[in-house]
């Protein structure tokens, strides 16, 4: 590779790494300098006579709940920061556990979460899951190492988020009792194996051009839509990338998904082959099937004026993602892309509208969403190695601009974000 091309490739990857570093550093700074202390109002939901909270200096590190007369009527504990390393789909959750005077659980609530908002809301609204803890003793919850054996099962459509909530609470109580709690160890299950299989087959279709093999691509395309999309719901999205950047990459809990995400960036960066966008992405494959619905004579190229305006949509969305992340705005990033629409049981209205609108436009303007509307696809294209002549282009200037936005938001005083 000529030196200039090599430097450009390093520059493009460095831009994304620098932005991720700024986002991560900002959220670490917020966790240290600004947090969400427990309030009496939160505890009163479960203990109606709660009047005051008193810090417990003992090893439990929670709060004693006192009534108006000063008598101890219960105990409250939050899972942050001890369980910060336990992440769901895209981040950790701060969980409140409230116990009565006899150390029996009377209520659990999700106080704040870095996970995908729609998934968190599904867990909050699943009262069977949220009330599964009631009546269990502190010691019983602290001793849980196998959720299924304890009769605790994930919420459909938000399995990883709900399991992370459960593990966070158990881990927090175990730490308070001087136990290690749930270990962070590599767990490679059948779901991870399936994700690796999807990735491996996608790479084969990308690099092995034998006709007898390529003729099966349509089967793989349907499988990604049905399996990777509608069944698993494991698609690259800004909500996922932002959550991992703000908290941590859950390599031990979801190694298959981590490998898929890493390959989605590194394969095009090193080889120039857009393997995820072109072969693996369920929404991209669904658009290719949508192209076959109408006759070719009905298809239209996007006008030049339309292309000029449309190509700014992804970077503007990415700038918005940075704003949401740095300013901690109450906004579900899943709504700006169509990928959460594949989680049929928990999909929000916004992501469904984006998905259907993108497919409708693709009927007349082939692959319009992939080319002009997808912020995640823009990032993958940004780092992709140019196989022909390469130069510092408009896309590189935009990447530098996004880095400047992240840098500006990072250096705003922390007090601005904390109000």
N, C-alpha and C positions, 0 to 999 in steps of 0.2 A: 504494500500500500504506500503511495507517495506520502512524503512527510506532511504536506498540507492537508490531505484527506484524513490522515491519522489524527492530526491535531483537531480537526473539526469534529471527528467522532468523539474524541476525548472531551472536547468542549461541551458537546450536546449532553453527554451523560453527566458531566460535572454540573451543568445547570440544574438538572433534575435533582441530583444529590444535594446540591446547595439549598434548593428550595425546601426539600424534605428536612434537611438539617435545621433550617430556620423555623419551620413549623414545629418540629419536635422540641427544639430548644425553647420556643415560646411557651408551649404547653407544660414543659417541665418547670419553667419559671413560674407559671401561674399556679401550679400545684404547690410550690414551696411558699410563694408570697401571697397567694390568695386562694381560699378554699371555701367550702360550704359547711360552716359549723352547724351542728344539730340545734334545732329549736324546740321549745316546749310544744308549739302547735303541731309539729310532726308527730311527737310522742302521744299527744292527747287524742289523736285519732284512735289509738289502741288502748290507752289508759285515760279515761275521761276525767279522772281526778288529778291528773298531773298538773302541778303548779310551778315547779321549779326543777332545774337540772343541776346536779352537783358533780363536779369532776371526781372520778374515782382514781386516787393516786396509786392503786394497787396494780398488779400484773395484768388485770383484765383490760385496763386502759379505756373504760367506757364511761358512762354517766349514770349516776344514781338518780332515780325519778322520785321526787318528793311531792307530797300533797300539801294543801294549804297549812296544815298544822306542823309540817316539817318531818312527818313520818315517811319512811322509805316504803314505797308501794311498788317499785319495779326497777328495772335496769334497761338501759338503751345502749346500743353499740352500732357503729358504722363500720363497713368493711374497708374503706379507704383509710390510710394508704397501704395497709398490710396486704390486701388482696389485689393490688394494682396490676400485678403480673398475670392475673387470670383474665383472659380476654374472651369475648364472644365472637361474633362474626367480624366486627371491625374495631372493637375496643372494650375496655373494662367498664364495669358499672359500680357505683357507690350504693350499697344496699344497707338499709336500716333494719335492725332486728330489735324488737322490744319484748321484754320478759317481765313476768309478774314477780311478786315478792318471793315466790317459791321457785324461781328460775325456770318457769315454764313459758315457752314462747306464746305470745298473744298476738303477734302481728309482724309481718315482713313487708317492706316497701322499697321500691327503687327510687332513690333520692335524685340521682343524677347519673347519666350514662354517656360514654363516648361511643357507644355502639349505634347501629343504624336505628334512627328514631322509630320507624314503622315497626321494626322487630321488637324494640323495647315496649312500645305501646301494646303489641299483641301479648307480651308477657304480663304486663300490668293488668290487662283486662281478662286474663285467664285466672279466675278466682280459685279454681280447683288447684292450680299450681301454687298460687300465692298463699293459699290457706293450708297447704300441705304441711307447713311447719307448726301450725298451732297445736299446742298441747305437748309438743316434744320438749324435753329438758335440754338445758344448755349442754350438759355432758353428752347427751345422745346425739345432738347435732354436731358437736365437735368431733365425735368419733366416726362420722360418716366418711368413708373412703370410696364407696361404690354407690352411686346414686340409685341405680336400678335395684340393688339389694335393699336399699332403704325405702323403696316404694316411691321414689321421686323420678318423674319422667319429663322429658322435654316437651315444650309447647310446639305443636305442629306449625310449621312455617317459620318458627323462630327457635329451632332446636339449640343451636349453638349459644344464642343469647340467653336462653332460659337455663341451660346447663351451667353457663358461666356465673349466672346469678346464684344458683344453688352452691356451686363450688366456692364462690367468694365468701358466702356466709359461713360455710363449714370450715373453710381455711382460717377465717378470722377468729373464730371461737377456738379452734385448735391451737393457733399461735398464742392466744391468751392463756391457754392451759399449759403452755410449754411444750406442746407437741409440734411436729413438723406439718401436720395436716396433709392435704392432698399434694402429692409431689408433682413437680413440673417435669414430667418425663415424656419422651417421644412416644406418641400413640399413632401407629400407622394401621388404619383399618381398611375395610373393603371399599369405603367411600374414597379414601385417598388413593387406593389402587385403581379405582375407576377413573379418577381425575388424571392420574399418570398415564393410563391407557389412552384417554382422549388426547392428551398431549403428545404421546408417542405416535399415535396414528396421524394426528395433524402434521407432525414433522415428516412422517413418511410420505404423505400426500404432497407436501411442499417440496420435497427434495428427490423423491423417486418418481420419475416421469414415465415409467413403463405403462403402456396403454392397458395391458391386462389388469394392472393394479388400479389405474386411474378410473377405470369404468365403474368401480365400486364407490366412487366418491359420493354419489348421490345417497347411498345408504348411510355413509358416515355423516353427511349433512343432516339427514333426518334424525340420526341418533343424537347429534349435538343439540338439536332443538328439543327433542323429547326428553333426553337424559340429562345433559348438562344444564339445559335451560329449565324445562317444566318440572323435572323431578328434583334435581339438586339445587337449582337456583344459584349455582356458583359461577358467576360471571364477573369479569373485571368491571369495576365501576368506581366513580369518584368517591362514593360513600365508603367503599371498602378501602381504597388507597388513602383517603384522608384519615380514616379511623386508625389504620395501622401506623401511619406517620405520626399521628398525635400521641399514640400510646406505645405500642410495640407490635412486632410481627409475631403472631402465635405459631411459630414454627413447630412446636412440640404437639400442639392440639390439632392443627390442620396442615400437616406437611405436604399433602397433595396439592392443596390450594396455593400454598406458598410457592411450591415448585412451578405451578402453572403460571402464577403472576411473574415470577422471576424469568421464566423462559419467554413470556410474552414481550418482555423488554430486551433481554439479552440476545435472543436469537436474531431479531431484525437488526439490532445494533452491531452484531458481529458478522452476520451473513448477508444482510440486505433483504432477507425473505420475511415478509409480514405474516408469519405463520398464524398468529392468533386471529388477526382481523380477517385474513383471507380464507382461512380453513376452519378455525375452531369456534369463533364467536357465534352463538346460536342466533342472535339477532341479525348478524350479517348473512348467515345462511338462509334465514327466513326471508330476508329481502331478495335474495337470489331466486327463491321460489316464487316470490311475489312478482318478479319481473316476467315470469312465464304466463301470468294470468291474462294480460292484454296482448293483442297482436303487436308485432314489432313496428308496424306502420303508425301506431298510436304513440310510440315513444318520442320524446322530445329532449334534445340537449338543453341544459340549463343555459339561459342567455348570459352573455358576458357580464352584463351589469348585475345580474343575479348572482353570478359566481363571485364577483368582487365583494358584494355585500355578505354573501353566505359564508365565505371563508373566514370572516371575522367572528362568526358565531362561537366556534369552539374556544378560541383564546379568551373571548369575553366571558364565557362560562367558567373557564379556569380561573380568571381573575376573581369572579364571584365566589368560587370555591375557596380561594385564599382569604377573601373577606369574611366568609362564614366561619372558617377555621380560626383565624386570628382574633376576630371580634366576638367569637363564641355566640353567634346569632342563633336564635331558635328557628332553624330552618333545616328541613330534611333534604340532604343532598341527593337522596335516591330519586327525588321528584324531577331532577333536571335531565335524567337519562331514562331509557326504556327498559333497563335491565331488571329492575325489581318487579316489573310487570309479569315476569315469568313465575314469580311466587304467587300463584293465583289466589291462595287463601289470605294473603296479607298485603297484596299490592295496593298502594294508594292510588287515588284518582289521578294525580299529576303524572305519575310514571306510566299509567295506562294510556292517558291522552297522548303523551310523547311517543309511546310505542305505536299506537294506532295511526297517529298522524304521520310518523316517519314511514310506516309501511304504505300508507295511502299515497304519499308523495312519490315513493319509489316505484309505484305502478307506472307513472308517467316519466319520471326522471330517475333512471336506474341507479341504485345505490346512493341516492341523494343524502340519506342520513349519515351513512358511513363517510362520505366525502365532505359534507359540509355542516354536519350537526353534532358529531360525536366528540366530546372533549377528551375522553379516554383514548379514542382512536388517534386524536391529534397528538397526544403525548407519545404513543407508540410510533407514529410516523415521524415525529420530531427526532427521535433517537435513531431511526432506521438508517443504516449505511447506504449511501448513494453509490450504485454500481458503476455509473458513468462518470462524467466530469462533475466535480463537486466544487462548490463555492459557498461563501458566506451569504445566505439568502435572506429573504423577508422572514421566513420561518425562524431563522436564527436570531434575528433582531427581536421578534416577538418573544422568543424564549428569554432573551436578555431583559426584555421589558417585564415579563412575569417575575423574574428574579428580583428586579428592582421593586416591584410591588410587594413581594414577600419581605424584602429587606426593609422597606419603609414601614410596613406594618409591624415588623419585629422590633424596630428601634423606637416606636412610640412608647412613651413611659407606661409601665405596667399599671399605674394608677388609673390611666385612661380606660383600660378594659374593666377594671374593678369598680368603676364608678366612684 
